[in-house]
């Protein structure tokens, strides 16, 4: 009798174990789903707060606008003239900054981290010596419309393939760090200027709106109003 009762007791316990186990599994599944929902909600909140994580620059939303980035007009073009003659047949090496793309990120009172890519067009005129030249350009950080905080020069070697007198190249600057005095100091207080390393004569030439372009193997001079002339 005792053995029978024991067997019955085991059967009863075994029968109860199945629904209890299923209930426990269902509880764990609901907990896991809740954890996933909580994680998804947290990610959505972070994305909304800090911006789109797929963006190449930046992954975090800035505490304010990025610094102004622009090309200094007087140093936007580089042109060599043999014996100082401003004539198409006296043109040596030339260069022009065609454009800049930039992005930045910062938050709280952290420094501004700025990245940029500069597109150049290089030319080789009739008096250029050789098929290669190392050009130099600079990047300067300033307080907007005020003094220069820092300035750095970069060398860019360029080779002209045989039979070609123009080369397009881009140069990337991985990071420019701009310290901020406080969390309330926004990027709009700063300006990043880019220019080619030009002589005073080249700067004056640019300032007057003159320019020389290398086109289809022939060097053409253009006046400041855009009208071409031989």
C-alpha positions as CSV (number, residue, x, y, z in Angstrom):
1,X,0.0,0.0,0.0
2,X,2.7,2.3,0.8
3,X,4.5,1.5,-2.4
4,X,1.3,2.2,-4.3
5,X,0.9,5.5,-2.6
6,X,4.5,6.3,-3.4
7,X,4.0,5.5,-7.1
8,X,0.8,7.6,-7.2
9,X,2.7,10.4,-5.6
10,X,5.4,10.2,-8.2
11,X,2.8,10.2,-11.0
12,X,1.1,13.2,-9.6
13,X,4.4,15.1,-9.2
14,X,5.4,14.1,-12.7
15,X,2.1,15.3,-14.1
16,X,2.4,18.6,-12.3
17,X,6.0,19.1,-13.5
18,X,5.1,19.5,-17.2
19,X,2.8,22.5,-16.9
20,X,5.1,24.1,-14.3
21,X,8.1,23.8,-16.6
22,X,6.1,25.1,-19.5
23,X,5.0,28.1,-17.4
24,X,8.6,28.7,-16.4
25,X,9.7,28.7,-20.0
26,X,6.9,31.0,-21.0
27,X,8.0,33.4,-18.2
28,X,11.6,33.3,-19.4
29,X,10.5,34.0,-23.0
30,X,8.4,36.9,-21.9
31,X,11.3,38.3,-19.9
32,X,13.6,37.9,-22.9
33,X,11.1,39.7,-25.1
34,X,10.8,42.5,-22.5
35,X,14.6,42.8,-22.4
36,X,14.7,43.1,-26.2
37,X,12.0,45.7,-26.2
38,X,13.8,47.7,-23.5
39,X,17.0,47.5,-25.4
40,X,15.3,48.6,-28.6
41,X,13.6,51.5,-26.9
42,X,17.0,52.5,-25.4
43,X,18.6,52.4,-28.8
44,X,15.8,54.5,-30.3
45,X,16.2,57.0,-27.5
46,X,20.0,57.2,-28.1
47,X,19.5,57.6,-31.9
48,X,17.0,60.4,-31.3
49,X,19.3,62.1,-28.8
50,X,22.6,61.7,-30.5
51,X,21.7,61.5,-34.2
52,X,21.9,58.8,-36.9
53,X,24.6,56.2,-36.2
54,X,24.9,55.5,-40.0
55,X,26.2,59.1,-40.7
56,X,30.0,59.1,-41.5
57,X,30.4,62.4,-39.6
58,X,29.5,62.6,-36.8
59,X,28.0,59.7,-34.9
60,X,27.0,62.0,-32.0
61,X,24.9,65.1,-32.3
62,X,26.9,68.3,-31.7
63,X,26.4,70.6,-28.8
64,X,26.3,73.4,-31.5
65,X,27.2,74.2,-35.1
66,X,30.5,73.3,-36.7
67,X,33.2,75.9,-37.4
68,X,33.1,77.9,-40.6
69,X,35.4,76.2,-43.2
70,X,36.4,78.2,-46.3
71,X,39.1,78.9,-48.9
72,X,41.0,82.1,-48.5
73,X,40.4,83.9,-51.8
74,X,43.9,85.3,-52.1
75,X,45.4,81.9,-51.7
76,X,42.9,79.8,-53.7
77,X,45.1,79.6,-56.8
78,X,48.8,79.1,-57.5
79,X,50.4,80.1,-60.8
80,X,54.0,80.3,-61.9
81,X,55.1,82.7,-64.6
82,X,58.6,82.5,-66.2
83,X,60.4,85.8,-65.7
84,X,57.3,87.3,-64.1
85,X,55.5,87.6,-67.5
86,X,51.7,87.1,-67.2
87,X,51.3,85.4,-70.5
88,X,49.9,82.0,-71.6
89,X,53.3,80.9,-73.0
90,X,55.0,81.7,-69.7
91,X,52.9,79.6,-67.5
92,X,54.7,77.0,-65.4
93,X,52.9,74.9,-62.7
94,X,49.4,75.9,-61.5
95,X,47.0,74.8,-58.8
96,X,43.5,75.6,-57.7
97,X,41.4,74.5,-54.7
98,X,38.2,73.3,-56.2
99,X,36.2,72.5,-53.1
100,X,36.2,71.4,-49.4
101,X,34.0,69.0,-47.6
102,X,34.1,69.0,-43.8
103,X,32.3,67.6,-40.7
104,X,32.8,67.9,-37.0
105,X,31.6,66.5,-33.7
106,X,31.7,67.7,-30.1
107,X,29.6,67.6,-26.9
108,X,29.7,68.9,-23.4
109,X,33.0,70.8,-23.0
110,X,35.1,68.5,-25.1
111,X,37.3,69.9,-28.0
112,X,35.9,70.1,-31.5
113,X,37.0,67.2,-33.7
114,X,36.9,68.3,-37.3
115,X,37.7,66.3,-40.4
116,X,38.0,67.6,-43.9
117,X,38.7,66.6,-47.5
118,X,40.1,69.1,-50.0
119,X,39.8,68.8,-53.8
120,X,42.7,70.2,-55.9
121,X,43.2,70.7,-59.6
122,X,46.9,70.9,-60.7
123,X,48.2,72.1,-64.0
124,X,51.4,72.0,-66.0
125,X,52.0,74.8,-68.4
126,X,54.5,75.1,-71.3
127,X,57.4,76.4,-69.1
128,X,57.0,73.7,-66.4
129,X,60.2,71.8,-65.8
130,X,59.5,68.1,-65.5
131,X,56.4,66.0,-64.9
132,X,56.3,66.2,-61.1
133,X,56.1,68.9,-58.4
134,X,55.5,69.0,-54.7
135,X,52.8,71.6,-53.9
136,X,52.3,73.1,-50.4
137,X,49.1,74.2,-48.8
138,X,48.1,75.3,-45.3
139,X,45.2,75.0,-42.9
140,X,44.7,77.7,-40.2
141,X,42.3,77.8,-37.3
142,X,41.2,81.3,-36.2
143,X,38.8,82.9,-33.8
144,X,36.1,84.0,-36.3
145,X,37.2,87.3,-37.9
146,X,40.1,87.6,-35.4
147,X,43.6,86.2,-34.8
148,X,45.0,82.9,-36.0
149,X,45.1,80.2,-33.2
150,X,47.1,77.7,-35.1
151,X,48.5,77.1,-38.7
152,X,50.0,74.0,-40.2
153,X,51.5,73.4,-43.7
154,X,51.1,70.2,-45.7
155,X,53.2,69.0,-48.7
156,X,51.4,67.3,-51.6
157,X,53.5,65.6,-54.3
158,X,51.9,65.5,-57.7
159,X,52.9,63.5,-60.8
160,X,51.6,64.4,-64.2
161,X,51.1,61.3,-66.4
162,X,52.7,61.4,-69.8
163,X,50.6,63.5,-72.2
164,X,48.5,65.0,-69.5
165,X,48.7,68.6,-68.2
166,X,46.0,68.4,-65.6
167,X,45.6,66.2,-62.5
168,X,42.7,66.2,-60.0
169,X,43.6,65.0,-56.4
170,X,42.0,65.1,-53.0
171,X,43.7,65.2,-49.7
172,X,42.1,64.2,-46.4
173,X,42.9,65.6,-43.0
174,X,41.8,63.0,-40.4
175,X,41.4,65.3,-37.4
176,X,41.8,68.9,-36.4
177,X,41.4,69.4,-32.6
178,X,40.0,72.8,-31.5
179,X,39.9,73.3,-27.7
180,X,36.8,75.1,-26.2
181,X,36.9,77.2,-23.1
182,X,33.5,75.9,-21.9
183,X,30.5,73.8,-22.8
184,X,28.8,77.0,-24.0
185,X,31.5,77.8,-26.6
186,X,30.1,76.7,-29.9
187,X,31.9,75.9,-33.2
188,X,30.6,79.1,-34.7
189,X,33.2,81.0,-32.7
190,X,35.9,79.5,-34.9
191,X,36.9,79.6,-38.6
192,X,39.0,77.1,-40.5
193,X,40.8,78.6,-43.5
194,X,42.6,76.7,-46.3
195,X,45.0,78.1,-48.9
196,X,47.8,77.3,-51.2
197,X,51.3,78.5,-50.3
198,X,51.5,81.5,-52.6
199,X,54.0,84.3,-53.1
200,X,52.9,88.0,-52.6
201,X,52.8,88.3,-56.4
202,X,50.5,85.3,-56.7
203,X,48.2,86.7,-54.0
204,X,48.0,90.0,-55.8
205,X,47.2,88.2,-59.1
206,X,44.4,86.3,-57.4
207,X,43.1,89.5,-55.6
208,X,42.8,91.2,-59.0
209,X,40.5,88.4,-60.2
210,X,43.0,87.1,-62.9
211,X,43.4,83.4,-63.6
212,X,45.0,81.0,-66.0
213,X,43.5,77.6,-66.8
214,X,45.1,74.6,-68.5
215,X,42.6,73.2,-71.0
216,X,42.9,70.4,-73.5
217,X,46.7,70.7,-73.8
218,X,46.7,74.4,-74.4
219,X,47.1,77.2,-71.8
220,X,44.4,79.8,-72.0
221,X,44.4,83.1,-70.1
222,X,41.1,84.4,-68.8
223,X,40.3,87.9,-67.6
224,X,38.6,88.6,-64.3
225,X,35.2,89.0,-66.0
226,X,35.5,85.4,-67.4
227,X,36.1,86.5,-71.0
228,X,38.8,84.3,-72.5
229,X,41.6,85.9,-74.4
230,X,44.7,84.4,-76.2
